[in-house]
Amino acid sequence: MSQDKLIKITNKATGTTYYTRKNKKLVTRKIELKKFDKKLRKRVVFKESKK
């Protein structure tokens, strides 16, 4: 994966971070993904944040 294409998504409650890709041409809004949080041991919403 190219470092230019990576975006950082974090959970505000625990500070857990994931890195993923985003097509910036098609998706102009901030991404929100439901991912598994190891600290909470359940699926929660992760929002795009600054790198």
C-alpha positions in Angstrom: 0.0 0.0 0.0 1.3 3.4 -0.9 1.6 5.8 2.1 -0.1 8.5 0.1 -3.4 6.6 -0.1 -3.5 5.6 3.5 -5.9 7.3 5.9 -6.1 7.0 9.7 -9.3 6.1 11.4 -9.6 6.3 15.2 -12.1 5.6 17.9 -12.4 8.7 20.1 -13.4 6.7 23.2 -10.4 4.4 23.4 -7.9 6.0 21.0 -7.6 2.8 19.0 -6.3 3.4 15.5 -6.6 1.6 12.1 -5.1 2.5 8.8 -7.1 2.0 5.6 -7.4 3.2 2.0 -9.8 5.7 0.5 -10.5 6.7 -3.1 -10.3 10.4 -2.8 -11.7 11.0 -6.3 -15.0 9.3 -5.5 -15.4 9.8 -1.8 -15.0 13.4 -0.7 -16.6 13.2 2.8 -15.0 11.9 6.0 -15.1 8.1 6.3 -16.9 6.3 9.2 -16.4 2.5 9.4 -17.6 0.0 12.0 -14.6 -2.0 13.1 -13.7 -4.3 16.0 -12.1 -2.5 19.0 -9.9 -4.8 21.0 -10.1 -2.8 24.2 -13.9 -2.7 24.3 -14.2 -6.2 22.6 -17.0 -5.2 20.3 -17.7 -3.4 17.0 -17.7 0.4 17.3 -17.6 3.3 14.9 -14.2 4.6 13.8 -14.0 8.1 12.2 -11.4 9.5 9.9 -8.8 11.7 11.6 -5.7 13.6 10.7 -2.6 11.6 10.0 
